[in-house]
Amino acid sequence: MVVDERAKWNDRYTAEGAVDRPPGALVDALPHLPTEGRALEIAGGLGAGARLLADHGLDVVLADISSVALAKASRLAQAAGRPIATLAVDFRTEPFPHGPWQVITCFHYLDRPLLAALAGHLAPGGVAVVGIATVTNLERNPRPGRQFLLERGELGELLADLEVIAYDEQWSGRGVHEARFVGRRGDEEGDPQGA
Ligand SMILES: C[S@@+](CC[C@H](N)C(=O)[O-])C[C@H]1O[C@@H](n2cnc3c(N)ncnc32)[C@H](O)[C@@H]1O
């Protein structure tokens, strides 16, 4: 059966109850992030992470497949006095948002080709922060299902083009087994894929 991802996520965000709190991996990574420049939050849902990045001083674009989530995120950001830009995009089928970016973040959205190409969208010296649950999470939580989970050690391999600032895989304070990566683009090249 073909799943309409946009409709699925719009339905979820139309129903009340979607969690809107900043990813713990982002909270922990903030000291490593620049305080100015462009930031892209990939698949950021209701935008708690994007608002935190805006608070940090960054000029944020929140990109997600769900127009419902983006509309709610926009309202929440306005109400908090931290406006953000939003972009409706299906990362599986549409071009990556035009870079380069000083910061790219991605939490609990697993798209292996996207992660493997992330370094090419960062400005030189730019920082990526990624946090995604691993298969070990299934030992305590039935969801998300295995197709949404990283293998052990996999995140470091996918992001091997970045210089590692911090990387670990462990149970978070929220009871989720996560791989968390913070890395920097060290080279001086441009943005071949975003240009
Ligand atoms: C599990 S939620 C994670 C939300 C947020 N990053 C967090 O950690 O709380 C997954 C998010 O990915 C978005 N998403 C799913 N498939 C997508 C796609 N193909 N392109 C862009 N966003 C997508 C969903 O709309 C949803 O907001």
The ligand as a Gaussian input file, in Angstrom:
#p B3LYP/6-31G(d) Opt

LIG

0 1
 C        8.684000      12.078000      14.411000
 S        8.316000      13.684000      13.803000
 C        9.692000      14.586000      14.465000
 C        9.401000      16.043000      14.646000
 C       10.532000      16.837000      15.278000
 N       11.726000      16.813000      14.445000
 C       10.851000      16.323000      16.667000
 O       11.914000      15.729000      16.869000
 O       10.013000      16.510000      17.555000
 C        8.772000      13.533000      12.092000
 C        8.573000      14.808000      11.291000
 O        9.014000      14.575000       9.969000
 C        8.120000      15.181000       9.068000
 N        8.276000      14.437000       7.791000
 C        7.947000      13.140000       7.562000
 N        8.261000      12.799000       6.303000
 C        8.806000      13.911000       5.723000
 C        9.319000      14.184000       4.423000
 N        9.348000      13.255000       3.478000
 N        9.794000      15.428000       4.164000
 C        9.754000      16.399000       5.115000
 N        9.292000      16.190000       6.374000
 C        8.813000      14.963000       6.672000
 C        6.769000      15.036000       9.724000
 O        5.814000      15.947000       9.259000
 C        7.134000      15.261000      11.192000
 O        7.048000      16.632000      11.537000

